[in-house]
């Protein structure tokens, strides 16, 4: 489908957007969990452990195939229950299903910068602004939690931003709630399948980077699921490098600085095996 990036508004997620954001995350995570499980099962340490368990079971079960399949089946069930689904989309171990806190105070947040809109001379007229306000008021149904509870949930959820085009949520990206002074973490990046490879993901990430830079951030981290070559290529094109890599000019000093600011260590899974690759970019 055709997409005019000049008509895209990067705004904070509102309450009425929560279900659309959940659907985006679910679509983006599809298949990632199974690829992660396959990745973990094929690590040398995991293969050695499974072989040892199979050897022990061989004395109890008089079938080599059954003795081999039982440990594999049990490990798969365990991984299905323990791998956080949020890891599939630059996730974090934070609760991925509760976005209500992130919408707290969304109306007061200015939109992220969109250079395409500036070139196109995009202006939000009074009538369009009135329709958006009416839609927002219509979507705010049900009772809201008290302000203190929402503030706490907002701290955990972080900031979720959506790409809005004519009222339709096309993509989302989040700044993790654990972001600290001088560094932050991009997570929950997802784009509708119809609008991928059209520059929307790049627009979301660069808009969030620009906002963080204005707030004094010096470094940004992003986690990519280990089997994802697409995610790795995407972030390398945006100027990110794999955590631990050096540019050659900074050398050992850069490595020492990263060790001290280990904000983006990889997510760990079964047997302490990494689930994600960490990419970092200096702003």
C-alpha positions, 0 to 999 in steps of 0.5 A, spaced: 500 500 500 502 507 498 504 511 504 505 518 504 510 519 510 508 527 510 501 525 512 504 521 518 503 524 525 508 521 531 504 522 537 503 519 544 499 513 545 492 514 547 487 509 551 483 508 545 490 506 541 491 500 546 488 495 543 491 497 536 498 497 539 497 490 542 495 487 535 501 490 532 506 487 537 502 480 537 503 480 529 510 482 530 512 477 535 509 471 530 514 466 529 519 469 533 518 465 539 519 458 536 525 461 532 528 463 539 526 456 542 530 453 536 536 457 537 536 455 544 536 448 543 541 448 538 546 451 542 552 446 544 551 447 552 544 445 551 545 439 546 550 436 551 545 437 557 539 434 552 544 428 550 546 427 558 538 426 560 537 422 554 543 417 556 540 417 563 533 415 560 535 410 556 536 405 562 529 407 564 525 407 557 527 401 552 527 406 546 532 410 544 527 415 540 523 416 546 528 417 551 531 422 546 524 426 545 522 426 552 527 431 554 526 435 548 519 436 549 520 438 556 525 443 555 520 446 549 514 446 554 519 450 559 521 455 554 514 456 552 512 458 559 518 462 561 520 466 554 517 473 555 513 474 549 515 481 549 522 479 547 520 478 540 520 485 538 526 489 541 522 487 548 524 488 555 522 483 561 517 489 563 510 487 563 508 488 555 500 487 556 499 493 560 499 500 556 494 504 560 500 507 564 503 509 558 497 513 556 498 517 562 498 525 560 499 523 553 495 529 551 500 534 553 506 531 549 508 534 543 509 530 537 515 527 535 519 531 529 517 528 522 522 531 517 517 529 511 511 533 514 516 539 514 517 538 507 510 537 505 508 543 509 503 539 513 498 543 517 493 540 522 487 545 520 482 547 526 477 542 523 482 536 523 484 538 530 476 538 532 475 531 529 481 528 533 479 531 540 472 529 538 475 522 537 479 522 543 473 524 548 469 518 545 474 513 546 475 515 553 470 511 556 470 507 563 473 509 570 480 511 570 485 509 576 487 514 580 493 519 578 498 516 583 497 509 580 497 511 573 504 515 574 507 509 577 504 504 571 507 510 566 514 509 569 513 502 568 510 502 561 515 507 559 513 512 553 509 508 547 509 512 541 504 511 535 505 513 527 498 515 526 495 517 519 488 519 518 486 516 525 489 509 523 495 506 527 500 504 522 506 502 527 509 503 534 515 504 538 517 505 545 522 508 550 523 503 556 521 505 562 527 503 565 531 509 561 536 513 565 539 519 565 544 519 559 541 513 556 535 510 554 532 503 550 528 503 544 523 497 545 516 494 542 518 497 535 512 494 530 509 496 523 503 494 520 505 488 515 502 492 509 507 498 511 513 495 512 519 497 508 516 504 506 521 508 511 516 508 517 520 504 522 526 508 521 521 514 522 519 512 528 526 510 531 529 517 529 523 521 531 524 518 538 532 519 538 531 526 536 526 527 542 531 523 547 537 528 544 533 534 546 532 531 553 540 530 554 541 523 552 547 521 549 546 513 548 541 509 545 540 501 546 536 496 542 535 489 543 534 484 537 532 477 537 538 473 536 535 469 530 533 476 527 537 478 521 532 483 518 532 487 525 540 486 525 540 489 518 535 495 520 539 498 526 546 497 522 543 501 517 541 507 522 548 507 525 547 502 530 553 497 532 553 491 536 554 492 543 562 490 544 564 492 537 569 498 537 570 503 531 577 503 532 578 510 534 576 509 541 579 503 542 579 500 549 576 506 552 570 506 549 569 498 551 571 500 558 565 506 558 560 501 555 562 496 561 561 502 566 554 503 563 551 496 562 544 499 561 543 494 555 545 487 557 542 482 553 536 478 555 538 471 558 534 465 557 535 458 559 542 456 561 543 463 561 544 463 554 542 470 550 536 471 547 537 478 544 543 481 540 544 488 543 545 494 539 548 501 541 548 508 538 551 514 540 547 520 539 
